[in-house]
Amino acid sequence: MKIFLLCVLVLLALLIGAYLYRVLQGPTIFDRVLGLNGISTKAILLLIVIGMYFERVEMFVDISTGYALLNLVGALAVAKFLEQRGLP
């Protein structure tokens, strides 16, 4: 089971790298925001899998829930800013 979880961790890290490419090379601000949201989603999954690996899921679920709330507030703040700025 530990080997499977390590493979999942590596796969999630690779997916975060793909999203990071979108953040750095995105032609528009919307691509960059979507890339950051994707990174945040994969980081939440990464935290849960790390919790499963160390057999402390309850602690990592609490951490990932807090991180998800921060991600939500951040995405709403960026959306509000872009709406006020008048970008299409």
Secondary structure as a PSIPRED ss2 file (coil, helix, strand):
# PSIPRED VFORMAT (PSIPRED V4.0)

   1 M C   1.000  0.000  0.000
   2 K H   0.000  1.000  0.000
   3 I H   0.000  1.000  0.000
   4 F H   0.000  1.000  0.000
   5 L H   0.000  1.000  0.000
   6 L H   0.000  1.000  0.000
   7 C H   0.000  1.000  0.000
   8 V H   0.000  1.000  0.000
   9 L H   0.000  1.000  0.000
  10 V H   0.000  1.000  0.000
  11 L H   0.000  1.000  0.000
  12 L H   0.000  1.000  0.000
  13 A H   0.000  1.000  0.000
  14 L H   0.000  1.000  0.000
  15 L H   0.000  1.000  0.000
  16 I H   0.000  1.000  0.000
  17 G H   0.000  1.000  0.000
  18 A H   0.000  1.000  0.000
  19 Y H   0.000  1.000  0.000
  20 L H   0.000  1.000  0.000
  21 Y H   0.000  1.000  0.000
  22 R H   0.000  1.000  0.000
  23 V H   0.000  1.000  0.000
  24 L H   0.000  1.000  0.000
  25 Q H   0.000  1.000  0.000
  26 G C   1.000  0.000  0.000
  27 P C   1.000  0.000  0.000
  28 T C   1.000  0.000  0.000
  29 I H   0.000  1.000  0.000
  30 F H   0.000  1.000  0.000
  31 D H   0.000  1.000  0.000
  32 R H   0.000  1.000  0.000
  33 V H   0.000  1.000  0.000
  34 L H   0.000  1.000  0.000
  35 G H   0.000  1.000  0.000
  36 L H   0.000  1.000  0.000
  37 N H   0.000  1.000  0.000
  38 G H   0.000  1.000  0.000
  39 I H   0.000  1.000  0.000
  40 S H   0.000  1.000  0.000
  41 T H   0.000  1.000  0.000
  42 K H   0.000  1.000  0.000
  43 A H   0.000  1.000  0.000
  44 I H   0.000  1.000  0.000
  45 L H   0.000  1.000  0.000
  46 L H   0.000  1.000  0.000
  47 L H   0.000  1.000  0.000
  48 I H   0.000  1.000  0.000
  49 V H   0.000  1.000  0.000
  50 I H   0.000  1.000  0.000
  51 G H   0.000  1.000  0.000
  52 M H   0.000  1.000  0.000
  53 Y H   0.000  1.000  0.000
  54 F C   1.000  0.000  0.000
  55 E C   1.000  0.000  0.000
  56 R C   1.000  0.000  0.000
  57 V H   0.000  1.000  0.000
  58 E H   0.000  1.000  0.000
  59 M H   0.000  1.000  0.000
  60 F H   0.000  1.000  0.000
  61 V H   0.000  1.000  0.000
  62 D H   0.000  1.000  0.000
  63 I H   0.000  1.000  0.000
  64 S H   0.000  1.000  0.000
  65 T H   0.000  1.000  0.000
  66 G H   0.000  1.000  0.000
  67 Y H   0.000  1.000  0.000
  68 A H   0.000  1.000  0.000
  69 L H   0.000  1.000  0.000
  70 L H   0.000  1.000  0.000
  71 N H   0.000  1.000  0.000
  72 L H   0.000  1.000  0.000
  73 V H   0.000  1.000  0.000
  74 G H   0.000  1.000  0.000
  75 A H   0.000  1.000  0.000
  76 L H   0.000  1.000  0.000
  77 A H   0.000  1.000  0.000
  78 V H   0.000  1.000  0.000
  79 A H   0.000  1.000  0.000
  80 K H   0.000  1.000  0.000
  81 F H   0.000  1.000  0.000
  82 L H   0.000  1.000  0.000
  83 E H   0.000  1.000  0.000
  84 Q H   0.000  1.000  0.000
  85 R H   0.000  1.000  0.000
  86 G C   1.000  0.000  0.000
  87 L C   1.000  0.000  0.000
  88 P C   1.000  0.000  0.000
